[in-house]
Amino acid sequence: MEPPSTPEQAKRIELNRLKAKARQRQREQEASSSSSTTNANHKRPLEAVSATSTSPTAPRVARPLKRDSRLGKYFEYDLSKMVNTKGGFLVEDGKEVDEDSRAKERERERQRAVQNTEPPIYLDPRRNPRCKECQSIDIDHTFRTIFSCLVCNKCKDEYPEKYSLLTKTECKEDYLLTDAELRDRELLPHLLKANPHKSTFANMMLFMRGQVEDFAWKKWGSAEALDAEWNRRVEEKKKKTNKKFEEGLRDLRRKTREGVWQRRKDAEHTHEFGPAQVLEGDSQQSLCRICGFAILSSDTWPYPTMEDTSQAEHGRISTALEVEQIDVNLFRSKSLWVPIRARGVFGGQVISQAIVSATSCVDPAYGLHSLHCYFLLSASPAVPIIYFVERLREGRSYSTRSVKAVQNGKIIFHLMCSFHKPEPWQPAAQSPMPEVPKLEDCELEEVLFRRRAAREDLHPKLKEIYIHYAEERTRGPIAVRRVKWNITEEGTVTSMFWMQARTGQAAMYGAPFQKCILAYLSDLNFITVAADTLKLKRYSKGPEALAMSSTLDHSIYYYDDNFCCEDGVLYVVTCPRAGSGRGVVHGELYSRSGSLVAVTCQEGVVRADRRGPETEETKAKL
């Protein structure tokens, strides 16, 4: 019988077969029902007698054979309930029959049966097709039916580069073909095989290598073009994989940071201050019950108030510069100070504490010779500042350190400092020290402020401010004496101060600590000089009043180690330029012997109480 040539004919044949089976089943049912009826003599037919009847006409049932004892012990299994695992074992199937799965399996078997139908063989050799390789008539009928390729089994094995079969996955990965192209039988015919994973899965599609390669060369142009495209896709896949890995790594880092931050937030210390203790004068001190952090305050200050957790300046410079070492490169401030009318902690104290932290992480043979720092955010006096020291460079002559000051999880200050082994044998030169009166002949600033406050024509508010400044200078660790004030020389405003540290123990502090004290006092009176250069009034309101002032960056260069801040240093300050809301101040510090100790350069914000031109961005939006 010739196989069906079209799917419609195969469908019609299958329907006719099913109808014939249904008619046959109906006839059998009718025959069984008629056997239970009586005949014309009112007798049942012979075939209607049951097998369990005692009638002699009852049908004989064959008895089961006895088990052969020579076979030994064995177990009987109901093979109708067994399932082939396709691994050499039969297991009992305790699951219920899934009709959908059975239907799918039958459909897959029908598809494979249609394609496996072999064509007839003619008795006339001339009518039989021949192999195109060896002209044999023993051709593979599957290749002939599916791939329209005349080849025998022997040649199929001898030429695998042409007639080997490729899976759909291999065609997609090696020849870069798409699903639509592989499912089109007109472009690429394919052979169906049972899926090795599960019979209900879709049939496995197999393609002939020669046809796949011919189609791929035609699609991509040549084998070299296919290789180039394959390499490009491999590289792109690697990039996507690396990108996905990096994204996963970033996400893991983010989650880790969030976890660490959350743990730190949960373990964050909150100060619990006890009752205030009255100290000398009007100042008060409050200590944290847990960590001992101190807040010094004065309840007579209007700028700022106790509610703002303001602090009085420390009477001893050692207390102002003291830090607590938490780890090898980690330090924490013990006390902080906010000057009058300031928004945050005194910048000189932050600089000096950062230098103390950096000096603790350097070999004592090296001495601090330069630093540059940036003030990023204002610091609160109620929370300790954490100083993290980073060891950037260890050289034979120079060592470099970086210090980051952190408060409330934010970097508020950054310091870069360099240490140098002294080389006294090298030549030296310096500018001469100006001719100024001696330290003892100059008036202290607290005395100056009290004399001004004693004027009868002074406004009460300004008088109160002068008194507070005088009290601050009296209790402060640095004694300031004005030598020259706002002297204009060659167009540049110059001011000079004698500054003296109140330690009482000068012999205990060596050169490293003296440099920290020098950094502390170098930040004093900066805003005063810059504001006076612009002729801004500090205690009034209006366009000519000082509206805002703060430090941006500060640099110090040390040139001499043989000085003592308690003996006094002369601070010569000039402001070469101020404008656009900023001012630059240069400073030179001389010891009493006339040696140039250090040179400073500082820049800060100096703004007058003036409004800028109105723009579209500053206009109020309706």
C-alpha positions in Angstrom: 0.0 0.0 0.0 1.3 3.4 -1.0 1.8 5.8 2.0 -0.4 8.9 2.2 1.2 11.7 0.2 -0.5 14.6 2.1 -1.5 15.2 5.7 -5.2 15.4 4.7 -5.0 11.9 3.3 -3.4 10.6 6.5 -6.0 12.3 8.6 -8.8 10.8 6.5 -7.3 7.3 6.8 -7.0 7.6 10.6 -10.6 8.8 10.9 -11.9 5.8 8.9 -9.8 3.4 11.0 -11.3 4.8 14.2 -14.9 4.6 12.8 -14.3 1.0 11.8 -13.1 0.1 15.3 -16.1 1.8 16.8 -18.5 -0.2 14.6 -16.7 -3.4 15.5 -17.0 -2.6 19.2 -20.7 -2.0 18.8 -21.3 -5.3 17.1 -19.5 -7.1 20.0 -21.6 -5.4 22.5 -24.8 -6.4 20.7 -23.6 -10.0 20.5 -22.9 -10.2 24.2 -26.3 -8.7 25.1 -28.2 -11.1 22.7 -26.4 -14.1 24.4 -28.3 -13.5 27.7 -31.7 -13.8 26.0 -33.6 -17.1 25.6 -34.1 -18.9 22.3 -37.4 -20.2 20.8 -37.5 -23.1 23.3 -37.1 -20.7 26.2 -33.6 -22.0 26.8 -30.4 -20.1 27.1 -27.8 -20.7 24.4 -24.7 -22.7 25.3 -22.3 -19.8 25.3 -24.5 -18.0 27.9 -23.6 -20.5 30.7 -21.3 -18.9 33.1 -17.9 -20.5 33.9 -18.8 -20.9 37.6 -21.9 -23.0 36.8 -22.0 -26.6 38.0 -23.8 -27.6 34.9 -22.0 -30.2 32.8 -22.4 -28.0 29.8 -20.6 -25.2 31.5 -17.4 -24.1 29.8 -14.2 -25.6 31.1 -11.7 -23.1 32.5 -8.0 -23.9 32.1 -6.3 -24.3 35.5 -3.1 -22.2 36.1 0.1 -24.2 35.8 1.8 -25.1 39.0 5.0 -23.2 39.8 8.1 -25.2 39.1 9.9 -25.8 42.3 13.2 -26.0 40.5 13.1 -22.3 39.7 13.4 -21.4 43.4 11.7 -18.4 45.0 10.4 -15.6 42.8 7.8 -12.9 43.0 4.9 -12.4 40.6 4.3 -8.9 39.3 1.4 -7.4 37.4 3.2 -6.1 34.3 0.2 -4.1 33.3 0.9 -1.8 36.2 4.6 -1.5 35.6 6.3 1.6 34.0 9.5 1.4 32.0 12.0 3.9 33.5 14.1 3.7 30.3 17.1 3.0 32.6 16.8 -0.8 32.7 14.3 -1.0 35.5 10.5 -1.5 35.8 8.7 0.2 38.6 5.1 0.1 39.8 3.1 3.1 38.6 1.0 4.3 41.5 -0.1 7.5 39.7 -3.4 7.9 38.1 -3.6 7.8 34.3 -3.3 11.3 32.8 -5.4 11.3 29.7 -3.9 14.5 28.4 -0.4 13.1 28.6 -1.5 9.9 26.9 -3.1 11.9 24.1 0.1 13.9 23.6 2.2 10.8 23.6 -0.1 9.1 21.0 0.1 12.3 18.8 3.9 12.2 18.9 3.9 8.6 18.0 1.5 9.2 15.1 3.7 11.9 13.7 6.8 9.7 13.9 4.9 6.8 12.3 3.8 8.9 9.4 7.4 9.9 8.6 8.8 6.4 9.1 6.5 4.8 6.5 8.9 3.1 4.0 8.2 3.4 0.3 7.7 0.3 -1.9 10.6 -1.5 -3.7 10.0 -2.2 -7.3 11.0 -5.5 -8.9 12.4 -3.6 -11.9 15.9 -2.4 -10.8 15.6 0.5 -13.2 12.7 2.0 -11.2 14.4 1.9 -7.9 16.4 5.1 -6.8 20.2 4.8 -6.4 22.7 6.4 -4.0 24.3 9.5 -5.5 27.7 8.6 -3.9 28.0 4.9 -4.8 25.0 4.2 -7.0 23.7 1.5 -4.6 20.0 0.8 -4.5 20.2 0.1 -0.7 19.3 3.7 0.1 18.2 5.1 3.4 14.5 5.6 2.9 14.3 8.0 5.9 16.7 10.4 4.3 14.9 10.0 1.0 11.5 10.8 2.5 12.5 13.5 5.0 15.5 15.2 3.4 14.9 14.2 -0.3 18.4 12.9 -0.3 19.4 9.7 -2.0 22.2 8.1 0.1 22.8 4.6 1.3 23.6 3.7 4.9 27.3 3.0 4.1 27.9 6.3 2.4 26.0 8.1 5.2 28.6 6.8 7.7 31.6 7.4 5.4 30.7 11.1 4.8 29.6 12.5 8.2 30.5 16.1 7.1 27.5 15.9 4.7 25.0 13.4 6.2 25.4 13.6 10.0 22.4 14.8 11.9 22.4 18.0 14.0 20.0 19.0 16.8 18.1 22.2 16.7 20.2 23.5 19.6 23.4 22.9 17.6 22.0 24.7 14.6 21.1 27.7 16.7 24.4 27.9 18.6 26.9 26.9 15.9 25.2 28.3 12.7 23.2 31.1 14.3 19.9 30.1 12.8 16.5 31.2 14.2 13.5 29.2 15.4 11.4 30.4 12.5 14.0 29.2 10.0 14.4 25.8 11.6 10.6 25.2 11.8 10.1 26.0 8.1 10.1 22.6 6.3 10.5 24.2 2.9 13.8 25.9 4.0 15.2 23.1 6.3 13.4 19.7 6.4 13.9 17.9 9.7 13.5 14.5 11.2 11.4 13.9 14.3 12.7 11.7 17.1 11.2 10.9 20.5 12.3 13.4 23.2 14.8 11.6 25.4 13.7 13.5 28.5 10.0 12.7 28.4 7.7 11.2 25.8 5.1 13.9 26.2 7.6 16.6 25.3 7.8 17.9 21.8 9.6 15.6 19.4 13.3 16.2 18.9 14.1 17.9 15.6 17.2 16.6 13.6 18.7 18.3 10.6 21.1 17.1 7.9 24.5 18.9 8.2 25.0 19.5 4.5 21.6 21.2 4.1 22.2 23.3 7.3 25.6 24.4 6.1 24.4 25.3 2.6 21.6 27.4 4.1 24.0 29.1 6.6 26.6 30.0 4.0 23.8 31.5 1.9 22.4 33.4 4.8 25.7 34.9 6.2 27.6 35.1 2.9 30.5 32.7 3.7 31.9 30.6 6.4 34.3 33.4 7.4 31.5 35.8 7.8 29.7 33.3 10.0 32.8 32.9 12.1 33.1 36.6 12.5 29.5 37.0 13.5 29.9 34.1 15.9 32.9 35.7 17.5 31.1 39.0 17.8 28.2 37.4 19.6 30.5 35.5 21.9 32.2 38.8 22.9 28.9 40.5 23.3 27.7 37.7 25.5 30.8 38.0 27.6 30.2 41.7 28.0 26.7 41.1 29.0 27.8 38.4 31.5 30.4 40.7 32.9 27.9 43.5 33.1 25.4 41.4 34.9 28.2 40.2 37.3 29.2 43.8 38.0 25.6 44.8 38.6 25.2 41.9 41.0 28.4 42.8 42.7 27.4 46.5 43.0 24.0 45.4 44.4 25.8 43.1 46.9 28.1 46.0 47.9 25.1 48.3 48.2 23.3 45.8 50.4 26.5 45.3 52.4 26.9 49.0 52.9 23.3 49.4 53.9 23.7 46.5 56.3 26.8 48.0 57.8 25.3 51.4 58.0 22.1 50.0 59.6 24.2 48.2 62.2 26.2 51.3 62.9 23.0 53.3 63.1 21.5 50.8 65.5 24.6 50.9 67.6 25.0 54.7 67.4 25.7 56.3 70.7 23.4 59.0 72.0 24.8 61.3 74.7 23.0 61.3 78.0 24.3 64.5 79.7 24.1 64.8 83.5 23.4 68.0 85.4 25.6 71.0 84.6 28.6 71.7 86.9 29.6 75.3 87.5 33.2 76.0 86.7 35.3 79.2 87.1 33.4 82.3 86.1 30.1 81.8 84.4 31.0 78.7 82.4 29.3 75.3 83.0 30.3 71.8 82.1 28.0 68.9 81.3 29.4 65.3 81.0 27.9 62.4 79.2 27.1 59.6 81.7 28.2 56.9 79.2 31.3 58.1 77.3 32.4 61.1 79.3 32.1 63.6 76.4 32.1 67.1 77.8 30.2 70.2 76.8 31.4 73.5 78.2 28.9 76.4 78.1 28.0 79.7 79.6 24.4 80.6 80.4 25.2 84.3 80.0 26.0 84.1 76.3 23.4 85.3 73.8 25.4 84.0 70.8 24.7 81.1 70.8 22.4 79.9 73.6 22.6 76.7 75.7 19.9 75.1 73.6 22.3 75.2 70.6 24.8 73.1 72.7 27.4 75.9 72.5 30.7 75.5 74.3 33.2 77.8 75.9 36.8 77.8 74.6 39.0 75.6 76.7 41.3 77.2 79.2 44.2 74.8 78.3 45.4 74.2 74.8 46.2 70.5 75.6 42.5 69.9 76.3 41.5 71.5 73.0 43.9 69.3 71.0 43.4 66.1 72.9 42.0 63.1 70.9 41.3 59.5 71.8 42.8 56.7 69.8 40.1 54.1 69.0 42.1 51.9 66.5 45.5 52.0 64.7 44.4 54.7 62.3 41.2 55.9 64.0 40.9 58.7 66.5 38.0 60.6 68.2 37.8 64.1 69.6 37.2 64.5 73.3 35.8 68.1 73.4 34.9 70.7 70.9 34.4 74.5 71.0 32.2 76.9 69.1 33.2 80.6 69.0 30.8 83.4 69.5 28.6 84.1 66.5 30.0 81.0 64.7 27.9 78.4 63.0 30.0 75.4 63.9 33.1 74.1 65.7 36.3 76.3 65.5 38.2 75.4 62.4 41.6 75.7 64.0 40.6 73.1 66.6 39.6 70.7 63.8 42.9 71.3 62.0 45.0 70.8 65.1 43.2 67.6 66.2 43.6 66.2 62.7 47.4 67.0 62.8 47.6 65.3 66.2 46.0 62.2 64.7 48.3 62.2 61.7 51.4 62.7 63.8 50.5 59.7 65.9 50.7 57.5 62.7 54.2 58.7 61.6 57.7 57.8 62.7 59.0 60.4 65.2 62.1 60.9 63.0 59.8 62.7 60.5 58.6 66.2 61.2 55.5 68.0 59.8 56.5 70.5 57.1 53.3 71.3 55.2 49.6 70.7 55.2 46.6 71.6 53.1 43.0 71.1 54.2 39.5 71.8 53.1 36.4 72.5 55.2 33.4 70.8 53.6 30.7 71.1 56.2 30.3 72.8 59.5 30.8 70.6 62.6 28.4 70.3 65.5 29.8 70.4 69.0 27.3 67.9 70.4 28.7 64.9 68.5 32.4 63.8 68.6 34.4 64.0 65.4 36.0 60.8 64.1 39.4 61.2 62.4 40.5 58.5 60.0 44.2 58.5 59.0 45.2 57.0 55.7 48.9 56.2 55.1 49.5 57.3 51.5 53.3 57.2 51.2 56.4 56.0 53.1 59.5 57.4 51.6 63.1 57.7 52.7 62.8 61.5 53.2 59.1 62.2 53.0 55.9 60.6 54.4 52.4 61.6 53.4 49.2 61.2 55.4 45.5 61.9 54.6 43.0 62.6 57.4 39.2 62.6 56.9 37.1 64.0 59.7 33.6 62.4 59.8 30.6 63.4 61.8 27.1 61.9 61.6 28.3 59.7 58.7 29.4 62.7 56.6 32.9 63.9 55.7 33.2 67.4 57.1 36.9 68.0 56.7 39.8 66.7 54.7 43.5 67.2 55.5 46.6 66.3 53.4 49.9 66.6 55.3 53.5 65.8 54.5 56.3 64.9 57.0 60.0 65.4 56.3 63.2 64.3 57.9 65.1 67.4 58.9 68.1 68.4 56.8 69.8 71.2 58.8 73.0 71.1 56.6 71.1 72.5 53.6 71.3 76.3 52.9 68.5 78.6 54.2 67.2 82.1 53.6 64.2 84.1 54.8 62.5 87.5 54.7 63.4 89.7 57.8 61.0 90.0 60.7 59.1 93.4 60.7 60.1 96.0 63.3 57.3 95.8 65.9 57.0 96.5 69.6 57.7 93.8 72.1 55.0 91.3 73.2 54.9 92.8 76.7 54.3 96.3 75.4 51.2 95.4 73.4 47.6 95.4 74.8 45.7 92.1 75.2 42.5 91.9 73.1 40.3 91.2 76.2 41.6 94.5 77.7 40.8 96.3 74.4 37.3 94.9 74.3 36.6 95.8 77.9 37.8 99.4 77.3 35.5 99.7 74.3 32.6 98.3 76.3 33.1 101.0 78.9 32.2 103.8 76.5 29.0 105.5 77.4 27.9 106.3 73.9 28.0 102.6 72.8 24.9 100.7 71.9 23.8 98.3 74.7 23.8 95.3 72.2 27.3 96.1 71.0 28.5 96.6 74.5 27.2 93.1 75.4 29.0 91.6 72.5 32.3 93.3 73.5 32.0 91.9 77.0 31.4 88.4 75.7 34.4 88.7 73.4 36.5 89.8 76.4 35.4 86.9 78.5 36.1 84.5 75.6 39.6 85.8 75.2 40.2 85.7 79.0 39.3 82.0 79.2 40.8 81.0 75.9 44.1 79.0 75.5 45.6 81.6 73.2 46.4 85.2 74.3 46.1 87.6 71.4 47.8 91.1 71.4 47.2 93.5 68.6 50.4 95.2 67.2 49.1 96.9 64.1 45.5 96.9 62.8 44.3 97.6 59.3 47.4 99.4 58.0 47.4 99.9 54.3 50.9 99.6 52.8 51.2 99.8 49.0 47.5 99.1 48.6 47.5 96.0 50.8 45.8 95.9 54.2 48.1 94.4 56.8 47.4 93.4 60.5 49.9 92.1 63.0 49.3 90.1 66.3 51.4 88.7 69.0 50.0 85.3 69.9 50.9 83.3 73.0 49.8 79.8 74.1 48.7 79.5 77.7 50.0 76.1 78.5 52.0 76.6 81.7 54.0 73.5 80.8 56.0 74.6 77.7 58.9 72.2 78.6 56.6 69.2 78.2 55.6 69.9 74.6 58.1 69.2 71.8 58.2 70.4 68.2 55.4 68.1 66.9 52.9 69.5 69.5 54.1 73.0 69.0 53.2 72.7 65.3 49.7 71.6 66.3 49.3 74.6 68.5 50.5 76.8 65.7 47.9 75.4 63.4 45.3 76.1 66.1 46.2 79.8 66.5 46.7 80.4 62.7 42.9 80.3 62.2 42.2 83.1 64.6 41.3 86.6 63.3 41.2 85.5 59.7 37.6 86.7 59.1 38.5 89.9 60.9 41.2 90.8 58.4 39.2 89.8 55.3 36.1 91.7 56.4 38.1 94.8 57.4 39.8 94.7 53.9 36.3 95.0 52.4 35.4 97.7 55.1 32.5 95.6 56.2 30.9 96.3 59.6 30.6 93.2 61.8 28.0 94.4 64.4 25.4 96.2 62.2 22.9 95.6 59.5 22.6 96.8 55.9 24.5 96.5 52.6 27.9 97.3 54.3 27.5 94.8 57.1 29.2 91.4 57.3 26.4 88.8 56.6 28.4 85.5 56.4 31.9 84.3 57.0 33.4 80.8 57.1 36.7 79.1 56.1 37.0 77.1 52.8 40.6 75.9 52.8 43.8 76.4 54.8 47.5 75.7 54.0 50.5 75.9 56.3 54.2 75.5 55.5 56.6 75.0 58.4 60.3 76.0 58.2 61.6 75.9 61.7 61.3 73.4 64.5 63.0 75.5 67.2 60.1 77.6 68.5 57.7 77.6 71.4 54.2 79.0 71.2 54.2 79.9 74.9 57.1 82.3 74.3 54.9 84.1 71.7 54.9 84.3 67.9 54.3 87.3 65.7 51.5 86.7 63.2 51.7 89.1 60.2 48.5 88.9 58.1 47.8 90.4 54.7 44.8 90.3 52.5 45.9 90.8 48.9 42.4 90.2 47.4 38.8 89.9 48.5 35.8 89.8 46.2 33.0 87.7 44.7 32.1 86.6 48.2 35.6 85.2 49.0 38.8 86.5 50.6 42.4 85.3 50.6 44.7 85.9 53.5 48.5 85.3 53.6 50.2 84.9 57.0 53.8 84.8 58.3 54.6 83.6 61.8 57.9 84.7 63.4 59.4 83.6 66.7 60.6 86.2 69.2 64.1 85.6 68.0 63.2 86.7 64.4 63.1 83.2 62.8 60.3 82.7 60.2 58.5 79.7 61.7 55.7 79.1 59.2 53.8 80.6 56.2 50.0 80.3 55.9 47.5 80.8 53.2 43.8 80.8 53.9 40.6 81.3 51.8 37.2 81.8 53.1 33.7 83.0 52.5 33.2 86.7 53.2 29.8 88.0 52.1 28.1 91.4 52.7 24.4 91.8 53.4 23.6 92.5 49.8 21.1 90.8 47.4 22.2 89.7 44.0 20.4 90.5 40.8 17.1 88.8 40.4 17.0 86.0 37.9 14.3 83.6 36.6 15.5 81.0 39.0 15.4 83.3 42.1 11.9 84.7 41.2 9.0 83.4 43.2 7.1 80.8 41.3 3.3 81.2 41.2 
